[in-house]
Amino acid sequence: MAALEAELNAADSKLGDGDTGVMLARVLGKFGETDIGAGTDLGAAFQALARAAAAATGSSLGTLFATALLTIGKATKGRETAQWSELSGLLEAALDAMIRRGGASLGDKTVLDALDAVVKATAGLADAGEIAAEASKAGNAALAAFLDKPCKIGRARMFAEKSAGIDDPGMLGFVRLVDALADRD
């Protein structure tokens, strides 16, 4: 996380306040402190992680993480497990909730665009390794596709021309986390 934190802070400092890495480290740190192994309710575990994300930061990206986790928690409430083949649908529900909550749209150059690419790339897949590999590939392709586009929402929209050629820090953070999961396999 230390290398990722520095990379995200540097990316965010080009157009923002340079704290995306700090915020993400705080959220992941809270995840590590959250006991999700005590019960058998998968939904309750996701909801506990959502509360941890909300407690860790008040940032817009942190709020979107919490929204996604709450949505997945509601969809898996009362269940002990979920199948890998369900991941794309769960992520799509989370994406829809994040769009409603944050007010951004697909194409605005945000984390939503990378998440949408992952949803589409993993649809119909059931093998964890294949899902991780395709998610990483799709996330990185989205990052590359949006690199030269201007940011249309958030603080960076005020510097739209300057934001072209710079990765959106939230999108970059999401893709790097997906990459880390893909590298674990």
Salt bridges, closest charged atoms under 4 A:
GLU7 OE2 - ARG176 NE 3.21
ASP17 OD2 - ARG155 NH2 3.54
GLU33 OE1 - LYS30 NZ 3.83
GLU86 OE2 - ARG79 NH2 2.72
ASP116 OD2 - LYS120 NZ 2.97
GLU134 OE2 - LYS137 NZ 3.11
ASP179 OD2 - ARG176 NH1 3.57
